Amino acid sequence: MPADREVELKFTCRPADMAAVLAAAPPGRDETRELIGVYFDTPDRDLQKAGATLRVRDSSGRRTQTLKLGTGLVRQEHEAPIAGLAPDPRQGPLSKLLPRGARLCPVFNVAVTRRQRTAQCHGAEIELALDLGAITCGDRTTPICEVELELKAGPASALFELARELSAAAPLDLAFDSKPARGYALMAGETAALRSAGKIDLAAAVTVGDAFQAVSRQALAQMAGAAASLRAAPEAEAVHHLRVGARRLRSALKTFGLVLTGSDDVEAGLRWLGQSCDTARNLDAFIEQTLPSAPSGAARLRGRARLRSALEAARRRARTSVTATVSSPRFRALMIDALAWIETGDWRDSAAARAPLARYAGKALTRHLNRVLKRGRAAGNASAAAGDAARHHLRIAAKTLRYAAEALASLYRAKPTERFLHRVRDLQEVLGQLNDLATATPLMAGLALTPDAAFAAGELISGRAAAAPGLIAEANVAFRKLADAEPFWER
C-alpha cells in the first residue's frame, strides 16, 4: 500500500456494542489513546471547497499534521510531525491548495478515546479503531461512536470480509461522513448525513470503471446518510433521500451495465429496498397533494377528519417500517456487499471497464434516450386500460435518463445539458402526478377505512381524477418537446 494512500471503511454503532465488536475481531495487541484533533481551514473554507481536510492532532504530547484529499474508499493522506500548535503550510501539497496569503484558523475540534488493534486476517494487515468522543464547534457538539477498519497491507477485499464478520456480531451501519464532514456540518448547523446528490466532476479521460465507482459511491453515501437520519427521526425527507439514492444506484447499474458482471444480488437488494419505501412515499404524496385539495366546508366530506387521522396513522406505521428496514441485518449486509462489489468486484479487470469514458458515455445516453422514445410512443398508442402501465414504464425510463445525464453532465457543455435536463424533468414531473393518481385507489383500499372516511377518500380521488385528461395532454406535450430536443452529448 503506497505511503500516501489511506484505504478505510467506517461504521457507526452504539457504545454498548463496542465490546461485542472487539470480541469478534481477530486477536492482536490493543492500545488505548486519547486523541485531540484541531481542524483548520481558511475563513473562506478553501480547503473544504478543494475536498481536503487539515488536522493537527495531539496524542500524548506528540503533535502530527495530517492533510487528506479525496473521498471514497481510497484517499490521499499526507502526515508529518510538527512542533507547534498551528499547521505548517510548507508540509506536503498544502501550499498548492491555499490561495496566496491565505490565513489558516481553527474551525472545530475532535476529541476521542481510541481503542486500537492491528491484526492479521484474510491475508491482510488491518488496523481496527474504536472511537468514542465528540466533535465540538463553539457551543455546539455532536457525539462520535465509530468503528474504523484501515488497510495497512494486503488486498482491499479483506476489509470487507472483516466488516461482514464484525457486522454479524453487532449492528454496524456503514457510514461515509468523515469526522471533518460532520464537523463542517456542525459549523453550518446542518446534518451531514442527510444530503442531496452533488455534482460529480468526471474528467473526460477517466475510465468507464472509474466513473461507475464515483457515481455509485455517491449514491451509496446518500443511502447511508438517509438511513442514519431515519434511525434518528423517521421523516419524509429522509425516506425521499433513501429512495433517490437507491434509484440513482439502479440507474448507474443500467448506464454502465455493458461493463458490469455480478450485479444480480445488488440489483435484487435495491429492488427490495425500493419496495419497502413505496407505501411511505405514496402516503406522503396523498397527504401533501390530494388531501388539501378538498373544499374545507363540503358537507359530503364530513369523514375527512377521520380520513386524515387514518392516513397519518398509516404514514407513521409506514415510516416505522422503513426505519426497521434500514435497521435490519439485510440492509446492513446490502450496504457492505454493494460497496465491496463496487470497489473490488471482478468486473473491474475487463478491458471495457478500463476504456475511456467519453465515447462510452455518449452511447449510454443514446441508449437511455432511445428507450424513452420507445416507451413514449407506446404510451401514446396505448388503450385507456393500458395507459397507466405504459406511462409508468415511460416515467421509469425518463428517470433513468435523467440520473444518467446528471451523473455524466460534467463531460459536456453546461447550458445545452441543463436545457435538455429541464425537458426530462418536466416530463418526469407530470408523469409523477399521473402515477400518484393511478396509485391512490389501491393505496386507500389497503387502509381498512371506516365508511365515512372511505367515502371522503373516494370523493377526493374522483376530484383529482378529473384532472387526468389535462395531465395526459401535458405529458404528451412534454414528451414531444423532449423528442425534438437535440441531445447535448451529440453537439
C-alpha positions as CSV (number, residue, x, y, z in Angstrom):
1,M,0.0,0.0,0.0
2,P,1.6,3.4,-1.0
3,A,2.5,5.5,2.0
4,D,0.3,8.4,0.8
5,R,-2.9,6.3,0.4
6,E,-5.5,5.5,3.0
7,V,-7.9,2.7,2.4
8,E,-10.6,2.7,5.1
9,L,-14.1,1.6,6.0
10,K,-16.1,3.5,8.6
11,F,-19.2,2.3,10.6
12,T,-21.3,3.9,13.3
13,C,-22.6,1.9,16.3
14,R,-23.9,2.2,19.8
15,P,-21.4,2.5,22.7
16,A,-22.9,-0.6,24.2
17,D,-21.9,-2.7,21.2
18,M,-18.2,-1.8,21.1
19,A,-17.3,-4.7,23.4
20,A,-19.0,-7.2,21.1
21,V,-17.1,-5.7,18.1
22,L,-13.8,-6.1,19.9
23,A,-14.6,-9.7,21.0
24,A,-15.4,-10.6,17.4
25,A,-12.2,-9.0,15.9
26,P,-9.1,-11.0,15.2
27,P,-6.6,-11.2,18.1
28,G,-3.9,-8.5,18.4
29,R,-2.3,-6.1,20.7
30,D,-4.6,-3.4,22.0
31,E,-3.6,0.2,22.6
32,T,-5.8,2.9,24.1
33,R,-5.1,6.6,23.4
34,E,-6.6,9.9,24.0
35,L,-6.7,11.9,20.7
36,I,-7.4,15.6,20.5
37,G,-7.5,17.0,16.9
38,V,-8.0,20.6,15.8
39,Y,-9.1,21.1,12.2
40,F,-8.0,24.1,10.3
41,D,-9.3,26.0,7.2
42,T,-9.2,29.5,5.7
43,P,-12.0,31.9,6.5
44,D,-13.3,31.3,3.0
45,R,-13.2,27.5,3.5
46,D,-10.8,26.9,0.7
47,L,-9.7,23.5,1.9
48,Q,-13.3,22.3,2.2
49,K,-14.1,23.5,-1.3
50,A,-11.0,21.6,-2.6
51,G,-12.1,18.4,-1.0
52,A,-9.3,18.5,1.6
53,T,-9.1,18.4,5.3
54,L,-6.3,19.6,7.6
55,R,-5.8,18.4,11.1
56,V,-3.3,18.9,13.9
57,R,-3.6,16.1,16.4
58,D,-2.1,15.8,19.9
59,S,-1.5,12.3,21.3
60,S,0.5,12.0,24.5
61,G,2.2,15.3,23.8
62,R,3.2,14.4,20.2
63,R,1.7,16.6,17.5
64,T,1.1,15.4,14.0
65,Q,-0.2,17.4,11.0
66,T,-2.4,15.4,8.6
67,L,-3.8,16.5,5.2
68,K,-6.3,14.3,3.5
69,L,-7.6,14.7,0.0
70,G,-10.4,12.9,-1.9
71,T,-13.5,10.8,-1.0
72,G,-14.5,7.2,-1.1
73,L,-12.6,4.1,-0.1
74,V,-9.2,5.3,-1.1
75,R,-7.9,8.8,-0.1
76,Q,-4.6,10.6,-0.3
77,E,-3.0,11.2,3.2
78,H,0.0,13.3,3.9
79,E,1.2,13.2,7.5
80,A,4.2,14.9,9.2
81,P,5.3,15.6,12.8
82,I,5.2,19.3,13.9
83,A,6.4,21.1,17.0
84,G,3.8,23.9,17.3
85,L,0.0,24.1,17.7
86,A,-0.6,25.6,14.3
87,P,-0.2,23.7,10.9
88,D,2.9,24.2,8.7
89,P,1.8,25.3,5.2
90,R,5.1,24.0,3.8
91,Q,4.3,20.4,4.6
92,G,3.2,18.2,1.7
93,P,0.9,19.7,-1.0
94,L,-0.9,22.0,1.4
95,S,0.6,25.2,-0.1
96,K,-0.8,24.3,-3.5
97,L,-4.3,24.2,-2.1
98,L,-4.1,27.6,-0.4
99,P,-4.6,31.0,-2.1
100,R,-1.6,33.3,-1.8
101,G,-1.5,34.9,1.6
102,A,-4.4,32.8,3.0
103,R,-4.7,32.6,6.7
104,L,-5.4,29.2,8.4
105,C,-7.6,29.2,11.5
106,P,-9.1,26.5,13.7
107,V,-12.7,25.6,12.8
108,F,-13.7,22.7,15.1
109,N,-12.2,20.2,17.5
110,V,-12.5,16.4,17.6
111,A,-11.7,14.6,20.9
112,V,-11.9,10.8,21.1
113,T,-10.8,7.9,23.2
114,R,-9.4,5.4,20.7
115,R,-9.0,1.7,21.3
116,Q,-6.8,0.4,18.5
117,R,-5.7,-3.1,17.4
118,T,-3.6,-4.2,14.5
119,A,-4.4,-7.7,13.3
120,Q,-3.6,-10.2,10.6
121,C,-6.7,-11.6,8.8
122,H,-7.8,-12.8,5.4
123,G,-4.3,-12.3,4.1
124,A,-4.0,-8.7,5.1
125,E,-2.9,-6.4,7.9
126,I,-5.8,-4.4,9.2
127,E,-6.0,-1.7,11.9
128,L,-9.2,-1.7,13.9
129,A,-10.0,1.5,15.7
130,L,-13.0,2.1,18.1
131,D,-13.6,5.8,18.6
132,L,-15.8,7.3,21.4
133,G,-15.9,11.0,21.9
134,A,-17.4,14.2,20.4
135,I,-17.0,16.9,17.8
136,T,-17.1,20.5,19.2
137,C,-17.7,23.8,17.4
138,G,-18.2,26.7,19.7
139,D,-21.1,25.8,21.9
140,R,-22.3,23.0,19.6
141,T,-21.4,19.4,19.9
142,T,-22.2,16.0,18.3
143,P,-21.2,12.6,19.7
144,I,-18.9,10.1,18.0
145,C,-19.2,6.3,18.3
146,E,-17.4,4.8,15.3
147,V,-15.6,1.6,14.2
148,E,-12.9,2.1,11.5
149,L,-11.1,-0.5,9.6
150,E,-7.9,0.7,7.8
151,L,-6.0,-1.5,5.4
152,K,-2.2,-1.4,6.2
153,A,-1.2,-4.2,3.7
154,G,-2.8,-6.7,1.5
155,P,-6.0,-6.9,-0.6
156,A,-8.8,-4.4,0.0
157,S,-11.3,-7.3,-0.2
158,A,-10.0,-8.3,3.3
159,L,-11.6,-5.2,4.7
160,F,-15.0,-6.3,3.6
161,E,-14.6,-9.8,4.8
162,L,-13.7,-8.5,8.3
163,A,-16.6,-6.0,8.1
164,R,-19.1,-8.8,7.4
165,E,-17.8,-10.7,10.4
166,L,-18.0,-7.7,12.8
167,S,-21.4,-6.7,11.5
168,A,-22.7,-10.2,12.3
169,A,-21.5,-9.7,15.9
170,A,-23.0,-6.3,16.4
171,P,-25.2,-3.8,14.4
172,L,-22.7,-1.8,12.4
173,D,-24.0,0.8,10.0
174,L,-21.8,1.7,7.0
175,A,-21.0,5.5,7.1
176,F,-19.5,7.8,4.6
177,D,-19.4,11.0,6.5
178,S,-15.9,11.6,7.9
179,K,-15.3,13.4,11.2
180,P,-14.4,16.6,9.4
181,A,-17.5,16.3,7.2
182,R,-19.6,16.1,10.4
183,G,-17.6,19.0,11.8
184,Y,-18.2,21.3,8.9
185,A,-21.9,20.3,9.0
186,L,-22.0,21.2,12.7
187,M,-20.5,24.6,11.9
188,A,-23.2,25.2,9.4
189,G,-26.0,24.0,11.7
190,E,-26.8,21.1,9.4
191,T,-26.9,17.4,9.5
192,A,-24.1,15.9,7.4
193,A,-25.9,12.6,7.0
194,L,-28.9,13.9,5.0
195,R,-27.5,15.0,1.7
196,S,-28.7,15.7,-1.8
197,A,-26.8,14.4,-4.7
198,G,-24.0,16.8,-5.5
199,K,-22.3,17.2,-8.9
200,I,-19.7,14.7,-9.9
201,D,-16.7,16.1,-11.7
202,L,-15.6,13.4,-14.1
203,A,-12.6,14.2,-16.2
204,A,-13.1,13.2,-19.9
205,A,-10.0,10.9,-19.7
206,V,-11.4,8.9,-16.7
207,T,-12.1,5.2,-17.4
208,V,-15.6,3.8,-17.6
209,G,-14.9,1.8,-14.4
210,D,-13.7,4.9,-12.5
211,A,-16.8,6.8,-13.5
212,F,-19.1,4.0,-12.3
213,Q,-17.3,3.8,-9.0
214,A,-17.6,7.6,-8.5
215,V,-21.3,7.7,-9.3
216,S,-22.1,4.6,-7.2
217,R,-20.1,5.7,-4.2
218,Q,-22.1,8.9,-4.1
219,A,-25.4,7.1,-4.4
220,L,-24.4,4.7,-1.6
221,A,-23.4,7.7,0.5
222,Q,-26.8,9.3,0.0
223,M,-28.5,6.0,1.0
224,A,-26.3,5.6,4.1
225,G,-26.9,9.2,5.2
226,A,-30.7,8.9,4.7
227,A,-30.7,5.6,6.7
228,A,-28.8,7.3,9.5
229,S,-31.4,10.2,9.6
230,L,-34.3,7.7,9.6
231,R,-32.9,5.9,12.5
232,A,-32.6,9.2,14.4
233,A,-36.0,10.5,13.4
234,P,-38.3,9.0,10.8
235,E,-39.2,11.9,8.5
236,A,-40.5,12.2,4.9
237,E,-37.3,13.9,3.7
238,A,-35.1,11.0,4.8
239,V,-37.4,8.5,3.1
240,H,-37.2,10.6,-0.1
241,H,-33.4,10.7,0.0
242,L,-33.2,7.0,0.6
243,R,-35.3,6.3,-2.4
244,V,-33.4,8.7,-4.6
245,G,-30.1,7.2,-3.6
246,A,-31.3,3.7,-4.4
247,R,-32.8,4.8,-7.7
248,R,-29.5,6.6,-8.6
249,L,-27.6,3.5,-7.9
250,R,-30.0,1.4,-10.0
251,S,-29.7,3.9,-12.8
252,A,-25.8,3.6,-12.6
253,L,-26.2,-0.2,-12.9
254,K,-28.2,0.3,-16.1
255,T,-26.0,3.1,-17.5
256,F,-22.8,1.1,-17.0
257,G,-24.4,-2.3,-17.5
258,L,-22.3,-3.2,-20.6
259,V,-19.1,-3.4,-18.5
260,L,-20.6,-4.9,-15.3
261,T,-20.8,-8.5,-14.2
262,G,-22.0,-10.0,-10.9
263,S,-24.5,-7.3,-10.1
264,D,-27.6,-9.5,-9.6
265,D,-27.5,-9.6,-5.8
266,V,-27.1,-5.8,-5.6
267,E,-29.9,-5.2,-8.0
268,A,-32.2,-7.6,-6.1
269,G,-31.3,-5.8,-2.8
270,L,-32.1,-2.4,-4.3
271,R,-35.5,-3.6,-5.6
272,W,-36.3,-4.9,-2.1
273,L,-35.3,-1.6,-0.6
274,G,-37.3,0.4,-3.1
275,Q,-40.4,-1.7,-2.5
276,S,-40.1,-1.2,1.3
277,C,-40.3,2.6,0.8
278,D,-43.3,2.6,-1.7
279,T,-46.1,2.8,0.8
280,A,-44.5,5.6,2.9
281,R,-43.8,7.6,-0.3
282,N,-47.3,7.1,-1.7
283,L,-48.9,8.1,1.6
284,D,-46.7,11.3,1.8
285,A,-47.9,12.2,-1.8
286,F,-51.6,11.7,-1.0
287,I,-51.5,13.6,2.3
288,E,-49.5,16.5,0.9
289,Q,-51.1,16.8,-2.5
290,T,-54.6,15.2,-2.6
291,L,-55.9,15.7,0.9
292,P,-55.6,19.5,0.9
293,S,-57.4,19.7,-2.4
294,A,-60.9,19.2,-0.9
295,P,-63.2,22.1,-0.1
296,S,-63.0,22.6,3.7
297,G,-66.7,23.1,4.1
298,A,-68.1,20.4,1.8
299,A,-70.9,18.6,3.5
300,R,-70.2,15.2,1.9
301,L,-66.7,15.3,3.2
302,R,-67.5,15.1,6.9
303,G,-65.4,11.9,7.0
304,R,-62.3,13.9,6.1
305,A,-61.1,14.3,9.7
306,R,-61.3,10.5,10.1
307,L,-59.6,10.1,6.8
308,R,-56.7,12.3,7.8
309,S,-56.4,10.6,11.1
310,A,-56.3,7.2,9.4
311,L,-53.8,8.5,6.8
312,E,-51.5,10.0,9.5
313,A,-51.5,6.7,11.5
314,A,-50.8,4.7,8.3
315,R,-47.9,7.1,7.5
316,R,-46.4,6.7,10.9
317,R,-46.6,2.9,10.5
318,A,-45.0,3.1,7.1
319,R,-42.1,5.3,8.3
320,T,-41.6,2.9,11.2
321,S,-41.5,0.1,8.7
322,V,-38.9,1.9,6.6
323,T,-36.8,2.6,9.7
324,A,-37.0,-1.1,10.6
325,T,-35.8,-1.9,7.1
326,V,-32.7,0.3,7.3
327,S,-32.0,-1.0,10.8
328,S,-32.1,-4.6,9.7
329,P,-29.3,-7.1,9.1
330,R,-30.4,-7.4,5.5
331,F,-29.9,-3.7,4.9
332,R,-26.5,-3.6,6.6
333,A,-25.4,-6.6,4.5
334,L,-26.7,-4.9,1.3
335,M,-24.6,-1.8,2.0
336,I,-21.4,-3.7,2.7
337,D,-21.9,-6.2,-0.2
338,A,-22.7,-3.4,-2.6
339,L,-19.7,-1.3,-1.7
340,A,-17.5,-4.4,-1.8
341,W,-18.7,-5.3,-5.3
342,I,-18.2,-1.7,-6.5
343,E,-14.7,-1.5,-5.1
344,T,-13.3,-5.0,-5.5
345,G,-15.6,-6.8,-8.0
346,D,-14.1,-8.9,-10.8
347,W,-15.8,-6.5,-13.3
348,R,-13.0,-4.0,-12.8
349,D,-10.5,-6.2,-14.6
350,S,-12.2,-6.2,-18.0
351,A,-10.9,-4.2,-20.9
352,A,-14.3,-2.5,-21.2
353,A,-14.1,-1.1,-17.7
354,R,-10.6,0.3,-18.4
355,A,-11.7,2.0,-21.6
356,P,-12.0,5.8,-21.7
357,L,-15.3,7.2,-20.5
358,A,-16.0,9.8,-23.2
359,R,-17.1,7.5,-26.0
360,Y,-19.0,5.2,-23.7
361,A,-20.9,8.0,-22.1
362,G,-22.5,9.2,-25.3
363,K,-23.5,5.7,-26.3
364,A,-25.1,5.0,-22.9
365,L,-27.1,8.3,-23.0
366,T,-28.3,7.4,-26.5
367,R,-29.5,4.0,-25.3
368,H,-31.4,5.7,-22.5
369,L,-32.9,8.3,-24.8
370,N,-34.0,5.7,-27.3
371,R,-35.7,3.7,-24.5
372,V,-37.6,6.9,-23.5
373,L,-38.7,7.5,-27.1
374,K,-39.8,3.9,-27.5
375,R,-41.8,4.0,-24.2
376,G,-43.3,7.3,-25.1
377,R,-44.6,6.1,-28.4
378,A,-46.0,3.0,-26.7
379,A,-47.8,5.2,-24.1
380,G,-49.2,7.4,-26.9
381,N,-50.6,4.4,-28.7
382,A,-51.9,2.6,-25.5
383,S,-55.5,2.0,-24.8
384,A,-57.2,3.7,-21.9
385,A,-57.0,0.5,-19.9
386,A,-53.3,0.0,-20.6
387,G,-52.4,3.7,-20.4
388,D,-51.4,3.8,-16.7
389,A,-48.9,0.9,-17.1
390,A,-47.4,2.4,-20.3
391,R,-46.9,5.8,-18.7
392,H,-45.4,4.1,-15.6
393,H,-42.8,2.5,-17.8
394,L,-42.1,5.8,-19.6
395,R,-41.7,7.5,-16.2
396,I,-39.1,4.9,-15.1
397,A,-37.2,5.3,-18.4
398,A,-37.2,9.1,-18.1
399,K,-36.0,8.9,-14.6
400,T,-33.1,6.7,-15.6
401,L,-32.2,9.1,-18.4
402,R,-32.2,12.0,-16.0
403,Y,-30.0,10.4,-13.4
404,A,-27.6,9.2,-16.1
405,A,-27.4,12.7,-17.7
406,E,-26.9,14.3,-14.3
407,A,-24.1,11.9,-13.4
408,L,-22.3,12.4,-16.7
409,A,-23.0,16.2,-17.1
410,S,-19.5,17.3,-16.3
411,L,-18.3,15.9,-19.6
412,Y,-20.4,18.3,-21.6
413,R,-21.2,21.9,-22.0
414,A,-23.4,23.2,-19.1
415,K,-26.1,25.2,-20.9
416,P,-27.1,22.6,-23.5
417,T,-27.0,19.9,-20.8
418,E,-29.3,21.9,-18.5
419,R,-31.8,22.7,-21.3
420,F,-32.1,19.0,-22.1
421,L,-32.4,18.1,-18.4
422,H,-35.1,20.7,-18.0
423,R,-37.2,18.9,-20.6
424,V,-36.6,15.5,-19.0
425,R,-37.6,16.8,-15.6
426,D,-40.8,18.4,-17.0
427,L,-41.8,15.0,-18.4
428,Q,-40.9,13.2,-15.2
429,E,-42.9,15.7,-13.1
430,V,-46.2,15.4,-15.0
431,L,-45.8,11.6,-15.3
432,G,-45.3,11.5,-11.5
433,Q,-48.6,13.3,-10.9
434,L,-50.3,10.8,-13.2
435,N,-48.7,7.9,-11.3
436,D,-50.0,9.4,-8.0
437,L,-53.5,9.3,-9.4
438,A,-53.1,5.7,-10.5
439,T,-51.8,4.5,-7.1
440,A,-54.3,6.4,-5.0
441,T,-57.2,3.9,-5.2
442,P,-55.2,0.8,-4.3
443,L,-53.5,2.8,-1.6
444,M,-56.8,3.7,0.0
445,A,-58.1,0.1,-0.4
446,G,-55.3,-1.2,1.8
447,L,-56.1,1.1,4.7
448,A,-59.3,-0.5,6.0
449,L,-61.0,2.9,6.3
450,T,-64.3,3.5,8.1
451,P,-67.3,4.0,5.7
452,D,-67.3,7.8,6.0
453,A,-63.5,8.0,5.7
454,A,-63.7,5.8,2.6
455,F,-66.4,8.0,1.1
456,A,-64.2,11.0,1.7
457,A,-61.3,9.3,0.0
458,G,-63.4,8.4,-3.0
459,E,-64.6,12.0,-3.3
460,L,-61.0,13.2,-3.2
461,I,-59.8,10.7,-5.7
462,S,-62.7,11.4,-8.1
463,G,-62.0,15.1,-7.9
464,R,-58.3,14.6,-8.7
465,A,-59.1,12.1,-11.5
466,A,-60.9,14.8,-13.3
467,A,-57.5,16.4,-13.9
468,A,-56.2,13.3,-15.6
469,P,-57.1,14.2,-19.2
470,G,-55.3,17.5,-18.9
471,L,-52.3,15.9,-17.3
472,I,-52.1,13.3,-20.1
473,A,-52.2,16.1,-22.7
474,E,-49.5,17.9,-20.7
475,A,-47.4,14.7,-20.7
476,N,-47.8,14.4,-24.4
477,V,-46.6,17.9,-25.0
478,A,-43.6,17.4,-22.6
479,F,-42.7,14.1,-24.5
480,R,-42.8,15.8,-27.9
481,K,-40.6,18.6,-26.6
482,L,-38.1,16.1,-25.3
483,A,-38.2,14.1,-28.5
484,D,-37.5,17.2,-30.5
485,A,-34.6,18.3,-28.3
486,E,-31.0,18.0,-29.6
487,P,-29.1,15.5,-27.4
488,F,-26.4,17.6,-25.6
489,W,-23.9,14.8,-26.0
490,E,-24.1,15.0,-29.8
491,R,-23.4,18.7,-30.1
